[in-house]
Amino acid sequence: MKNCLILILILIQFSTLFAQSEIISDTSFNGKFTLKEVTIAANRTEQSLIEVPNQIQIFKSNEIAAIQAQSTADVLANTGNVFVQKSQMGGGSPVLRGFEANRILLVVDGVRMNNLIYRSGHLHNVITLDNNILERTEIIFGPGSTIYGSDALGGTIHFFTKNPYFSSNDTVLAKANAFFRYGSVNNETTFHANLSLGKKKFASLTSLTSNDFGDLIGGKNINPLYDKSYGERPFFVQRFNGKDSLVPNSNRFKQVNSGYKQVDFLQKFLFKQNERLTHTLNFQFSNTNNVPRYDRLTEFSAGKPRFAEWYYGPQTRLLASYKFNWKNNAAFFQEVNLVTNYQQIKESRHSRRFQNDNLQNRIENVNIGGLNLDVLRKTKTGEIRIGLDAQYNTLKSIANQKNIVSEVESPLDTRYPDGSNSMVNIAAYISYTRKVNEDLFISTGIRLGYIQLKSNLVDTTFYNFPFKSIIQNNPVYSGNTGITKIINKKLKISALISSGFRVPNIDDLAKIFESHPGTVIVPNNNLKPENTFNYEIGFAKLFGNSLKWEGSVYYTQFINAITTSSFTFNGKDSIMYNGELSKVVANQNQQKAFLYGASSNVKVAFTDKFNANFILNYTYGRINTDTTDAPLDHIPPFMARVQFQYKLKELALDFFVNYNGAKKLKDYNLNGEDNFQYATADGMPAWFTLNLRASYKVHPAVALQAGIDNILDTQYRTFSSGINGAGRNIFLALRANF
């Protein structure tokens, strides 16, 4: 009841304090807002937002560039509607409406990124997408399984990369963009360049980004919302004469062993066969060096560091896709999109105990083939979309242990089953938008599919499992129904009922790993799919042309929710793992959980040069038990973002405040992924940062950018994270367009 009252009070505050504004992103300075904007991701085809009942946020390329974010995870964190967890600087795990990791879906250029080892904890694969080549990002909040399939429980984040430009005549059209940025807080150097070459029928886009991040320096000043220092780095491990030693840190705010490097490459070819038919070849490659797992490097046991080394090996993502796009307004199906794709992902984990010479190496190689077919039929009264999805995943998991002194290798237990692992996903969907009249739209859709998972264990030397293979066959289905009403061209009201599903993957069913010190997760081959049923109401209101307000309220039922809790292995509640007696836990289908929350986004254009944006988000989640409801993990604290933008001729200024409320320890899920061991004794304190951006065009083709993040140099850490947030960061960038 207390939490219901809090939610009601927040909604009342929205309606009284911000009784004017918006949700649809608009960075123009013309002082005018509209309800009209186009979404691509909602139903995989272009559609006006006024027809769509979902809450959707669109982030365009100019907004992404203005943020000057170091990674795509940081871009999402600055949308105001996405919470991002970090275990290390080289990461970022987005959270949508209390769902994280493999419970949200990542899509790039129509290709599903989620694979059979996307984990339920904190997932950092989003950094393998280069934010500097993104044309737009669309975030669909709430279940999206009808269109996108498994994993889209909390939402879908669809990234669209830029396309090359065609020439309007017989000459070659050449366009180039480049920038260089330096940041003080981690000695960042970033270089990006892209080149578009186009003729009438053929065009090419080449993009390259190189990032070099040094160790991150956290805030030095005590958090004004908390009276104690936390997250300092007084010591770190260094090896001298073949022996690990604990070395005092000359700067306790410098988070030693957090830096990393990354290179991203993109190549696109477009061929316009005729006015109706276009072919696209899309190649993407991302590669990091070793990325230190900073949170694990800060753990102590019996007064000594637990690890001398813990890092992710070079993480590579390769994507190759072909897209066939055909349009003909005179045909029965006016548009056909076919995307075939291949992905190759390599991940590895490497760890070595303090004063132990054995380096443990676990390597995962994933290969994915996929196909998506979408067709669109438009009539006078609506649009029908029919789609087919197919995806085939394979995994090879290997491991070894190497003595760094003698270089002798020995066997080691793999993270996943060491035999053949595969996952097949086949589905069909149909969605329909009925245009009752110019102001009333009804949307509905249904998806039917089949997912098969196979996993085999070969070597059972390390653990005597009661099974040697896992085979699961799961028929899947989902649906949605929504209605949208436009009143007086100024008010949009929508209601939506939708369902989502997520089928357990290899990571859910068959992994063995240490989730936090003294706790080990073991396989549970009896897992079933988890489902959500979501109910939400949304609105967008215009007050004149310069005030806009959008909000949504939702309630989500979580059925067969997979959560981590106490378990037994061969009848024992504790086993030896990594030389330590560890409590046994496993992923299990809890009977029921629920979430509810609200969001509000207000934008006001005071003049054609000055505007402001106010964003608030609240989420609450609990697992139902026979006694007292227990906290559901991944639930972010209350979030707010306030932003002011000013533009005068060639000068643009952007000042914003990011705020996170406190997360008390009693609201942590102690068996899940909330990482209470990285929190203070009181939980995670509330915090805020003040940030300033400036851009000045010194020439039509050249711009200077500068900014200060965390102006007050405040010490803070986001909920469930294992690394402190960046301290005061002064950055400079030079951009050029040719």
QUIMO-V139997 format. One record per pair of residues at least 4 apart in sequence whose C-alpha atoms are under 8 Angstrom apart, sorted by the first residue. I is the first residue (numbers start at 1). J is the second residue. If there is no record, write none. Layout:
# QUIMO-V139997
I&J  I&J
This chain:
# QUIMO-V139997
1&5  2&6  3&7  3&620  4&8  5&9  6&10  7&11  7&597  7&598  7&618  8&12  9&13  10&14  11&15  11&598  12&16  13&17  13&18  14&18  14&19  14&600  15&19  18&549  18&602  19&549  20&541  20&542  20&543  20&547  20&548  20&549  20&602  20&603  20&604  21&540  21&541  21&542  21&543  21&547  21&548  21&549  21&550  21&601  21&602  21&603  21&604  22&540  22&541  22&542  22&547  22&548  22&549  22&550  22&551  22&601  22&602  22&603  22&604  23&57  23&540  23&548  23&549  23&550  23&551  23&600  23&601  23&602  23&603  24&35  24&37  24&56  24&57  24&58  24&550  25&57  25&58  25&59  26&33  27&63  29&605  29&607  29&608  29&609  29&610  29&611  29&647  30&607  30&608  30&609  31&545  31&546  31&605  31&606  31&607  31&608  31&609  31&611  32&545  32&546  32&605  32&608  33&542  33&545  33&546  33&547  33&548  34&542  34&545  35&49  35&50  35&490  35&492  35&540  35&542  36&48  36&49  36&50  37&48  37&49  37&50  38&46  38&47  38&48  38&49  39&45  39&46  39&47  39&48  39&49  39&58  39&138  40&44  40&45  40&46  40&47  40&138  41&45  41&46  41&138  41&140  41&158  42&47  42&52  42&54  42&140  42&147  43&47  43&147  43&385  43&431  44&110  44&147  44&374  45&376  47&51  47&52  48&52  50&484  50&486  50&492  51&433  51&441  51&442  51&484  52&443  52&484  53&443  53&482  53&483  53&484  53&494  53&495  53&496  53&538  54&140  54&141  54&142  54&494  54&496  54&538  55&140  55&141  55&142  55&538  55&552  56&138  56&139  56&140  56&141  57&138  57&139  57&140  58&136  58&137  58&138  58&139  59&63  59&64  59&79  59&136  59&137  59&138  60&64  60&135  60&136  60&137  61&65  61&134  61&135  61&136  62&66  63&67  64&68  64&69  64&75  64&131  64&132  64&134  65&69  65&132  66&693  67&75  67&78  67&693  69&74  69&75  69&131  70&74  70&75  71&75  71&127  71&130  71&131  72&76  72&126  72&127  72&129  72&130  72&131  73&77  73&84  73&91  73&92  73&93  73&94  73&126  73&127  74&78  74&84  74&92  75&79  75&131  76&80  76&82  76&83  76&84  76&94  77&81  77&82  77&83  77&84  77&94  78&82  80&615  80&616  80&639  80&640  80&641  80&658  81&96  81&599  81&615  81&616  81&617  82&94  82&95  82&96  83&94  83&95  83&96  83&636  84&92  84&93  84&94  84&95  84&718  85&92  85&93  85&94  85&95  85&122  85&718  85&719  85&720  85&721  86&91  86&92  86&93  86&122  86&718  86&720  86&721  86&722  86&723  87&91  87&92  87&122  87&293  87&294  87&295  87&721  87&722  87&723  88&92  88&258  88&292  88&293  88&294  88&295  88&722  88&723  89&216  89&258  89&259  89&294  89&723  90&124  90&127  90&258  90&259  90&260  90&291  90&292  91&123  91&124  91&125  91&126  91&127  92&123  92&124  92&125  92&126  92&127  93&100  93&101  93&122  93&123  93&124  93&125  93&126  94&100  94&101  94&123  95&99  95&100  95&101  95&104  95&634  95&636  96&100  96&104  96&141  96&142  96&154  96&155  97&141  97&142  97&154  97&155  97&597  97&619  97&635  98&154  98&595  98&619  98&620  98&621  98&633  98&634  98&635  98&636  99&103  99&104  99&153  99&154  99&155  99&634  99&635  100&104  100&120  100&121  100&122  100&123  100&154  100&634  101&118  101&119  101&120  101&121  101&122  101&123  102&114  102&118  102&119  102&120  102&123  102&151  103&120  103&151  103&152  103&153  103&154  103&155  103&502  104&151  104&152  104&153  104&154  104&155  104&156  104&157  105&112  105&113  105&114  105&151  105&152  105&153  105&155  105&156  105&157  106&112  106&113  106&114  106&126  106&156  106&157  106&158  106&159  107&111  107&112  107&113  107&114  107&156  107&157  107&158  107&159  108&112  108&113  108&158  108&159  108&160  108&161  109&158  109&159  109&160  109&161  110&158  110&339  111&339  111&341  111&370  114&118  114&151  115&368  115&393  116&393  116&394  116&395  116&422  116&423  116&505  116&506  116&507  117&505  117&506  117&507  118&123  118&505  118&507  119&123  119&507  119&508  120&507  120&508  121&673  122&673  125&129  128&264  128&286  128&287  128&316  128&317  129&264  129&286  130&134  130&209  130&264  132&192  132&209  133&161  133&162  133&207  134&159  134&160  134&161  134&162  135&159  135&160  135&161  135&162  136&159  136&160  136&161  137&157  137&158  137&159  137&160  138&157  138&158  138&159  139&155  139&156  139&157  139&158  140&144  140&155  140&156  140&157  141&154  141&155  141&156  142&152  142&153  142&154  142&155  142&156  142&534  143&152  143&153  143&154  143&155  143&156  143&498  143&499  143&500  143&532  143&534  144&148  144&149  144&152  144&153  144&154  144&155  144&156  144&498  144&499  144&500  145&149  145&150  145&151  145&152  145&153  145&447  145&478  145&479  145&499  145&500  145&501  146&429  146&445  146&446  146&447  146&477  146&478  146&479  146&480  146&499  146&500  147&429  147&431  147&447  148&152  149&427  149&447  149&500  149&501  150&500  150&501  150&502  150&503  151&500  151&501  151&502  151&503  152&156  152&500  152&501  152&502  153&500  153&501  153&502  153&531  153&532  163&205  163&268  164&196  164&197  164&198  164&203  164&204  164&205  164&268  164&269  164&270  165&173  165&196  165&197  165&198  165&203  165&204  166&173  166&197  166&198  166&199  166&200  166&201  166&202  166&203  167&171  167&172  167&173  167&198  167&199  167&200  167&201  168&199  168&200  169&199  169&200  170&199  170&200  171&199  172&197  172&198  172&199  173&196  173&197  173&198  173&199  174&195  174&196  174&197  174&198  175&195  175&196  175&197  175&737  175&738  176&193  176&194  176&195  176&196  176&737  176&738  177&193  177&194  177&195  177&735  177&736  177&737  177&738  178&191  178&192  178&193  178&194  178&735  178&736  178&737  179&191  179&192  179&193  179&733  179&734  179&735  179&736  180&189  180&190  180&191  180&192  180&733  180&734  180&735  181&188  181&189  181&190  181&191  181&731  181&732  181&733  181&734  182&187  182&188  182&189  182&190  182&731  182&732  182&733  183&187  183&188  183&189  183&729  183&730  183&731  183&732  184&188  184&729  184&730  184&731  185&216  185&217  185&218  185&726  185&727  185&728  185&729  185&730  186&213  186&214  186&215  186&216  186&217  186&259  187&213  187&214  187&215  188&211  188&212  188&213  188&214  189&211  189&212  189&213  190&209  190&210  190&211  190&212  191&209  191&210  191&211  192&207  192&208  192&209  192&210  193&207  193&208  193&209  194&205  194&206  194&207  194&208  195&204  195&205  195&206  195&207  196&203  196&204  196&205  196&206  197&203  197&204  197&205  198&202  198&203  198&204  199&203  200&272  201&270  201&271  201&272  201&273  201&274  202&269  202&270  202&271  202&272  203&269  203&270  203&271  204&267  204&268  204&269  204&270  205&266  205&267  205&268  205&269  206&265  206&266  206&267  206&268  207&264  207&265  207&266  207&267  208&263  208&264  208&265  208&266  209&263  209&264  209&265  210&261  210&262  210&263  210&264  211&261  211&262  211&263  212&259  212&260  212&261  212&262  213&259  213&260  213&261  214&258  214&259  214&260  215&254  215&255  215&256  215&257  215&258  215&259  216&254  216&255  216&256  216&258  216&259  216&726  217&253  217&254  217&255  217&726  217&727  218&253  218&254  218&255  218&715  218&716  218&724  218&725  218&726  218&727  218&728  219&253  219&713  219&714  219&715  219&716  219&724  219&725  219&726  219&727  219&728  220&253  220&713  220&714  220&715  220&727  221&712  221&713  221&714  221&715  222&226  222&227  222&228  222&229  222&714  222&715  223&227  223&228  223&229  223&687  223&714  223&715  223&716  224&687  224&714  225&685  225&686  225&687  226&685  226&686  229&715  230&680  230&715  231&717  231&723  231&724  232&252  232&253  232&254  232&255  233&249  233&251  233&252  233&253  233&254  233&255  233&256  233&298  234&248  234&249  234&250  234&251  234&252  234&253  235&246  235&247  235&248  235&249  235&252  236&246  236&247  236&248  236&249  236&256  236&297  236&298  237&244  237&245  237&246  237&247  237&305  237&308  238&244  238&245  238&246  238&247  238&308  239&243  239&244  239&245  240&244  240&245  242&405  243&355  244&308  244&354  244&355  245&355  249&254  255&723  257&292  257&294  258&291  258&292  258&293  258&294  259&291  259&292  260&288  260&289  260&290  260&291  260&292  261&288  261&289  261&290  261&291  262&286  262&287  262&288  262&289  263&286  263&287  263&288  264&284  264&285  264&286  264&287  265&284  265&285  265&286  266&282  266&283  266&284  266&285  267&282  267&283  267&284  268&280  268&281  268&282  268&283  269&280  269&281  269&282  270&278  270&279  270&280  270&281  271&278  271&279  271&280  272&277  272&278  272&279  273&277  273&278  273&279  274&278  276&325  276&326  276&327  276&328  277&324  277&325  277&326  277&327  278&324  278&325  278&326  279&322  279&323  279&324  279&325  280&321  280&322  280&323  280&324  281&320  281&321  281&322  281&323  282&319  282&320  282&321  282&322  283&318  283&319  283&320  283&321  284&317  284&318  284&319  284&320  285&316  285&317  285&318  285&319  286&315  286&316  286&317  286&318  287&314  287&315  287&316  287&317  288&314  288&315  288&316  289&313  289&314  289&315  290&311  290&312  290&313  290&314  290&315  291&311  291&312  291&313  291&314  292&310  292&311  292&312  293&297  293&310  293&311  293&312  294&298  294&310  294&311  294&722  294&723  295&299  295&678  295&722  295&723  296&306  296&307  296&310  297&305  297&306  297&307  297&308  297&309  297&310  298&305  299&305  299&306  299&307  300&304  300&305  300&306  301&305  301&306  304&354  305&354  306&353  306&354  307&351  307&352  307&353  307&354  308&351  308&352  308&353  308&354  308&355  309&350  309&351  309&352  309&353  309&354  310&349  310&350  310&351  310&352  311&349  311&350  311&351  312&347  312&348  312&349  312&350  313&347  313&348  313&349  313&350  314&346  314&347  314&348  315&345  315&346  315&347  315&348  316&344  316&345  316&346  316&347  317&343  317&344  317&345  317&346  318&343  318&344  318&345  319&341  319&342  319&343  319&344  320&341  320&342  320&343  321&339  321&340  321&341  321&342  322&339  322&340  322&341  323&337  323&338  323&339  323&340  324&336  324&337  324&338  324&339  325&335  325&336  325&337  325&338  326&334  326&335  326&336  326&337  327&334  327&335  327&336  328&333  328&334  328&335  329&333  329&334  329&335  330&334  332&377  333&375  333&376  333&377  333&378  334&375  334&376  334&377  334&378  335&375  335&376  335&377  336&373  336&374  336&375  336&376  337&372  337&373  337&374  337&375  338&371  338&372  338&373  338&374  339&371  339&372  339&373  340&369  340&370  340&371  340&372  341&369  341&370  341&371  342&367  342&368  342&369  342&370  343&367  343&368  343&369  344&365  344&366  344&367  344&368  345&365  345&366  345&367  346&363  346&364  346&365  346&366  347&363  347&364  347&365  348&361  348&362  348&363  348&364  349&360  349&361  349&362  349&363  350&359  350&360  350&361  350&362  351&359  351&360  351&361  352&356  352&357  352&358  352&359  352&360  353&357  353&358  353&359  357&403  357&404  357&405  358&401  358&402  358&403  358&404  359&401  359&402  359&403  359&404  360&399  360&400  360&401  360&402  360&412  361&399  361&400  361&401  361&402  362&397  362&398  362&399  362&400  362&414  362&415  363&397  363&398  363&399  364&395  364&396  364&397  364&398  365&395  365&396  365&397  366&393  366&394  366&395  366&396  367&393  367&394  367&395  368&391  368&392  368&393  368&394  369&391  369&392  369&393  370&389  370&390  370&391  370&392  371&388  371&389  371&390  371&391  372&387  372&388  372&389  372&390  373&387  373&388  373&389  374&385  374&386  374&387  374&388  375&385  375&386  375&387  376&383  376&384  376&385  376&386  377&383  377&384  377&385  378&382  378&383  378&384  379&383  381&434  381&435  381&436  382&432  382&433  382&434  382&435  383&432  383&433  383&434  384&430  384&431  384&432  384&433  385&430  385&431  385&432  386&428  386&429  386&430  386&431  387&428  387&429  387&430  388&426  388&427  388&428  388&429  389&425  389&426  389&427  389&428  390&424  390&425  390&426  390&427  391&424  391&425  391&426  392&422  392&423  392&424  392&425  393&422  393&423  393&424  394&420  394&421  394&422  394&423  395&420  395&421  395&422  396&418  396&419  396&420  396&421  397&414  397&415  397&416  397&417  397&418  397&419  398&414  398&415  398&418  399&411  399&412  399&413  399&414  399&415  400&409  400&410  400&411  400&412  400&413  401&409  401&410  401&411  401&412  402&407  402&408  402&409  402&410  403&407  403&408  403&409  404&408  412&462  413&462  414&418  415&511  415&512  415&513  416&506  416&507  416&510  416&511  416&512  417&421  417&455  417&456  417&457  417&458  417&510  417&511  418&456  418&457  418&458  418&459  419&455  419&456  419&457  419&458  420&454  420&455  420&456  420&457  421&453  421&454  421&455  421&456  421&506  422&453  422&454  422&455  423&451  423&452  423&453  423&454  423&505  424&450  424&451  424&452  424&453  425&449  425&450  425&451  425&452  426&449  426&450  426&451  427&447  427&448  427&449  427&450  428&447  428&448  428&449  429&445  429&446  429&447  429&448  430&445  430&446  430&447  431&443  431&444  431&445  431&446  432&443  432&444  432&445  433&441  433&442  433&443  433&444  434&441  434&442  434&443  435&440  435&441  435&442  436&440  436&441  436&442  437&441  439&484  439&485  439&486  439&487  440&483  440&484  440&485  440&486  441&483  441&484  441&485  442&481  442&482  442&483  442&484  443&480  443&481  443&482  443&483  444&479  444&480  444&481  444&482  445&479  445&480  445&481  446&477  446&478  446&479  446&480  447&476  447&477  447&478  447&479  448&475  448&476  448&477  448&478  449&475  449&476  449&477  450&473  450&474  450&475  450&476  451&473  451&474  451&475  451&476  451&503  452&471  452&472  452&473  452&474  453&470  453&471  453&472  453&473  453&505  453&506  454&469  454&470  454&471  454&472  455&469  455&470  455&471  455&506  456&468  456&469  456&470  457&468  457&469  458&468  460&464  460&465  465&570  470&525  474&503  474&529  476&501  477&501  478&498  478&499  478&500  478&501  479&498  479&499  479&500  480&496  480&497  480&498  480&499  481&496  481&497  481&498  482&494  482&495  482&496  482&497  483&494  483&495  483&496  484&492  484&493  484&494  484&495  485&492  485&493  485&494  486&490  486&491  486&492  486&493  487&491  487&492  490&541  490&542  490&543  491&539  491&540  491&541  491&542  492&539  492&540  492&541  493&537  493&538  493&539  493&540  494&537  494&538  494&539  495&535  495&536  495&537  495&538  496&534  496&535  496&536  496&537  497&533  497&534  497&535  497&536  498&533  498&534  498&535  499&531  499&532  499&533  499&534  500&531  500&532  500&533  501&529  501&530  501&531  501&532  502&529  502&530  502&531  503&528  503&529  503&530  504&508  504&509  504&527  504&528  504&529  504&530  505&509  506&510  506&511  507&511  508&523  508&587  509&523  509&524  509&525  509&527  509&587  510&522  510&523  510&524  510&525  511&521  511&522  511&523  512&520  512&521  512&522  512&523  513&520  513&521  513&522  514&518  514&519  514&520  514&521  514&577  515&519  515&520  515&521  515&673  516&520  516&675  516&677  517&582  518&580  518&581  518&582  518&583  519&582  519&583  519&584  519&585  520&577  520&582  520&583  520&584  520&585  521&584  521&585  521&586  521&587  522&569  522&584  522&585  522&586  522&587  523&586  523&587  524&586  524&587  524&588  527&562  527&587  527&588  527&589  528&560  528&589  529&560  530&558  530&559  530&560  530&561  530&562  530&589  531&558  531&559  531&560  531&561  532&556  532&557  532&558  532&559  533&556  533&557  533&558  534&554  534&555  534&556  534&557  535&554  535&555  535&556  536&552  536&553  536&554  536&555  537&552  537&553  537&554  538&550  538&551  538&552  538&553  539&550  539&551  539&552  540&548  540&549  540&550  540&551  541&548  541&549  541&550  542&546  542&547  542&548  542&549  543&547  543&548  546&604  546&605  546&606  547&602  547&603  547&604  547&605  548&602  548&603  548&604  549&600  549&601  549&602  549&603  550&600  550&601  550&602  551&598  551&599  551&600  551&601  552&598  552&599  552&600  553&596  553&597  553&598  553&599  554&596  554&597  554&598  555&594  555&595  555&596  555&597  556&594  556&595  556&596  557&592  557&593  557&594  557&595  558&592  558&593  558&594  558&595  559&590  559&591  559&592  559&593  560&589  560&590  560&591  560&592  561&588  561&589  561&590  561&591  561&592  561&593  562&587  562&588  562&589  562&590  563&587  563&588  563&589  563&590  563&672  564&585  564&586  564&587  564&588  564&671  564&672  565&585  565&586  565&587  565&588  565&671  565&672  566&573  566&583  566&584  566&585  566&586  566&671  567&573  567&584  567&585  567&586  568&572  568&573  568&574  568&584  568&585  569&573  569&574  569&575  569&584  572&584  573&583  573&584  574&581  574&582  574&583  574&584  575&581  575&582  575&583  575&584  576&580  576&581  576&582  577&581  577&582  585&671  590&623  591&624  592&623  592&624  592&625  593&621  593&622  593&623  593&624  593&632  594&621  594&622  594&623  594&624  595&619  595&620  595&621  595&622  596&619  596&620  596&621  597&617  597&618  597&619  597&620  598&617  598&618  598&619  599&615  599&616  599&617  599&618  600&614  600&615  600&616  600&617  601&613  601&614  601&615  601&616  602&613  602&614  602&615  603&611  603&612  603&613  603&614  604&611  604&612  604&613  605&609  605&610  605&611  605&612  606&610  606&611  606&612  607&611  609&645  609&646  609&647  609&648  610&644  610&645  610&646  610&647  611&644  611&645  611&646  612&642  612&643  612&644  612&645  613&641  613&642  613&643  613&644  614&640  614&641  614&642  614&643  615&640  615&641  615&642  616&638  616&639  616&640  616&641  617&638  617&639  617&640  618&637  618&638  618&639  619&635  619&636  619&637  619&638  620&635  621&631  621&632  621&633  621&635  622&629  622&630  622&631  622&632  623&629  623&630  623&631  623&632  624&628  624&629  624&630  625&629  625&630  630&669  631&667  631&668  631&669  632&668  632&669  633&668  633&669  633&672  633&673  633&674  634&673  634&674  634&720  636&663  636&719  637&660  637&661  637&662  637&663  637&719  638&660  638&661  638&662  639&658  639&659  639&660  639&661  640&658  640&659  640&660  641&656  641&657  641&658  641&659  642&656  642&657  642&658  643&654  643&655  643&656  643&657  644&654  644&655  644&656  645&652  645&653  645&654  645&655  646&652  646&653  646&654  647&651  647&652  647&653  648&652  650&695  650&696  650&697  650&698  651&694  651&695  651&696  651&697  652&694  652&695  652&696  653&692  653&693  653&694  653&695  654&692  654&693  654&694  655&690  655&691  655&692  655&693  656&690  656&691  656&692  657&688  657&689  657&690  657&691  658&688  658&689  658&690  659&686  659&687  659&688  659&689  660&686  660&687  660&688  660&718  661&685  661&686  661&687  662&683  662&684  662&685  662&686  662&687  663&667  663&668  663&683  663&684  663&685  663&686  663&719  664&668  664&682  664&683  664&684  664&685  665&676  665&681  665&682  665&683  665&684  666&683  668&674  668&676  669&673  669&674  670&674  670&675  670&676  673&720  674&719  674&720  675&679  675&720  675&721  675&722  676&683  676&720  678&720  678&721  678&722  679&683  679&684  679&719  679&720  680&684  680&685  684&717  684&718  684&719  684&720  685&716  687&716  688&714  689&709  689&710  689&711  689&712  689&714  690&709  690&710  690&711  690&712  691&707  691&708  691&709  691&710  691&711  692&707  692&708  692&709  692&711  693&705  693&706  693&707  693&708  694&705  694&706  694&707  695&703  695&704  695&705  695&706  696&703  696&704  696&705  697&701  697&702  697&703  697&704  698&702  698&703  698&704  699&703  701&736  701&737  701&738  702&734  702&735  702&736  702&737  703&734  703&735  703&736  704&732  704&733  704&734  704&735  705&732  705&733  705&734  705&735  706&730  706&731  706&732  706&733  707&729  707&730  707&731  707&732  708&728  708&729  708&730  708&731  709&727  709&728  709&729  709&730  710&714  710&726  710&727  710&728  710&729  711&728  711&729  712&728  713&727  713&728  714&727  714&728  715&724  715&725  715&727  716&724  716&725  717&721  717&722  717&723  717&724  717&725  718&724  718&725
